[in-house]
Amino acid sequence: MNNKSLISELSQRMGYTQEDTQKMVNTVVDALKNDFRSENVVWIPKFGTFEIKKRLERVVTIPSTKKRMLVPPKLVLTFKPVAAVKEKLKGGGQ
């Protein structure tokens, strides 16, 4: 699903215009971005938890050249679904 189809589906379900729905979605996304920048945990009931985690610096080996490289530390966004969503995904979405 891309942005256009998401906005179309939400506007039909909620009864708003596509422009108003786009503004609401943008507001939610902006709020999430601000929380991620602050490294806050974002919990969405009945869906899951988004969290920023720090990956430590590590050494990797490139298999084809056997050359070792240092990968710098970085922040990654992780998602952990609630049990109900996890079970639904395991069942193929049914």
C-alpha contacts under 8 A as a table, 3 or more apart, distances in Angstrom:
res1	aa1	res2	aa2	distance
1	M	5	S	6.14
1	M	6	L	6.41
2	N	5	S	5.55
2	N	6	L	6.16
3	N	6	L	5.07
3	N	7	I	6.13
4	K	7	I	5.29
4	K	8	S	6.17
5	S	8	S	4.98
5	S	9	E	6.04
6	L	9	E	5.21
6	L	10	L	6.08
7	I	10	L	5.18
7	I	11	S	5.96
7	I	18	Q	6.25
7	I	21	T	6.25
7	I	22	Q	6.15
7	I	25	V	7.96
8	S	11	S	5.27
8	S	12	Q	6.29
8	S	18	Q	6.33
9	E	12	Q	5.29
9	E	13	R	6.25
10	L	13	R	5.12
10	L	14	M	5.89
10	L	21	T	6.97
11	S	14	M	5.26
11	S	15	G	5.55
11	S	16	Y	5.00
11	S	17	T	5.83
11	S	18	Q	5.49
11	S	21	T	5.76
12	Q	15	G	5.37
12	Q	16	Y	7.05
16	Y	20	D	6.24
16	Y	21	T	6.21
17	T	20	D	5.30
17	T	21	T	6.18
18	Q	21	T	4.97
18	Q	22	Q	5.99
19	E	22	Q	5.10
19	E	23	K	6.34
20	D	23	K	5.11
20	D	24	M	6.30
21	T	24	M	5.08
21	T	25	V	6.18
22	Q	25	V	5.17
22	Q	26	N	6.07
23	K	26	N	5.11
23	K	27	T	6.14
24	M	27	T	5.08
24	M	28	V	6.34
25	V	28	V	5.16
25	V	29	V	6.17
26	N	29	V	5.09
26	N	30	D	6.02
27	T	30	D	5.16
27	T	31	A	6.22
28	V	31	A	5.13
28	V	32	L	6.25
29	V	32	L	5.06
29	V	33	K	6.16
30	D	33	K	5.04
30	D	34	N	6.27
31	A	34	N	5.18
31	A	35	D	6.38
32	L	35	D	5.14
32	L	36	F	6.16
32	L	42	V	7.48
33	K	36	F	5.04
33	K	37	R	6.15
34	N	37	R	5.14
34	N	38	S	6.39
35	D	38	S	5.06
35	D	39	E	6.21
35	D	40	N	5.28
35	D	41	V	7.47
35	D	42	V	7.23
36	F	39	E	4.77
36	F	40	N	5.79
36	F	41	V	7.50
36	F	42	V	7.91
36	F	51	E	7.49
36	F	52	I	6.62
37	R	40	N	7.66
39	E	51	E	7.26
39	E	52	I	5.62
40	N	51	E	6.88
40	N	52	I	7.30
41	V	49	T	6.98
41	V	50	F	5.93
41	V	51	E	4.76
41	V	52	I	7.13
42	V	49	T	5.66
42	V	50	F	5.06
42	V	51	E	6.41
43	W	48	G	5.97
43	W	49	T	4.37
43	W	50	F	6.36
44	I	47	F	5.47
44	I	48	G	5.43
44	I	49	T	6.20
45	P	48	G	6.50
46	K	82	V	6.43
46	K	84	A	7.54
46	K	85	V	7.67
47	F	81	P	5.82
47	F	82	V	5.67
47	F	85	V	6.45
48	G	79	F	6.94
48	G	80	K	5.51
48	G	81	P	3.98
48	G	82	V	4.84
49	T	79	F	5.60
49	T	80	K	5.21
49	T	81	P	6.32
49	T	82	V	7.71
50	F	77	L	6.84
50	F	78	T	5.65
50	F	79	F	4.55
50	F	80	K	6.62
51	E	77	L	5.76
51	E	78	T	5.28
51	E	79	F	6.47
52	I	75	L	6.41
52	I	76	V	5.62
52	I	77	L	4.64
52	I	78	T	6.19
53	K	75	L	5.65
53	K	76	V	5.43
53	K	77	L	6.41
53	K	78	T	7.00
54	K	73	P	7.19
54	K	74	K	5.90
54	K	75	L	4.59
54	K	76	V	6.39
55	R	73	P	5.44
55	R	74	K	5.31
55	R	75	L	5.99
55	R	76	V	7.03
56	L	72	P	7.34
56	L	73	P	4.67
56	L	74	K	6.94
57	E	70	L	7.18
57	E	71	V	5.68
57	E	72	P	4.73
57	E	73	P	4.28
57	E	74	K	7.77
58	R	70	L	5.85
58	R	71	V	5.32
58	R	72	P	6.84
58	R	73	P	7.57
59	V	68	R	6.58
59	V	69	M	5.57
59	V	70	L	4.54
59	V	71	V	5.99
60	V	68	R	5.61
60	V	69	M	5.37
60	V	70	L	6.44
60	V	71	V	7.06
61	T	66	K	5.84
61	T	67	K	5.55
61	T	68	R	4.36
61	T	69	M	6.25
62	I	65	T	5.76
62	I	66	K	5.26
62	I	67	K	5.42
62	I	68	R	6.39
62	I	69	M	7.69
63	P	66	K	5.17
63	P	67	K	7.57
81	P	85	V	5.97
81	P	86	K	5.95
82	V	85	V	5.55
82	V	86	K	6.26
83	A	86	K	4.99
83	A	87	E	6.11
84	A	87	E	5.24
84	A	88	K	6.23
85	V	88	K	5.05
85	V	89	L	6.17
86	K	89	L	5.18
86	K	90	K	6.21
87	E	90	K	5.02
87	E	91	G	6.27
88	K	91	G	5.18
88	K	92	G	6.64
88	K	93	G	5.09
88	K	94	Q	6.28
89	L	92	G	5.25
89	L	93	G	4.91
89	L	94	Q	7.85
90	K	93	G	7.16
91	G	94	Q	5.95
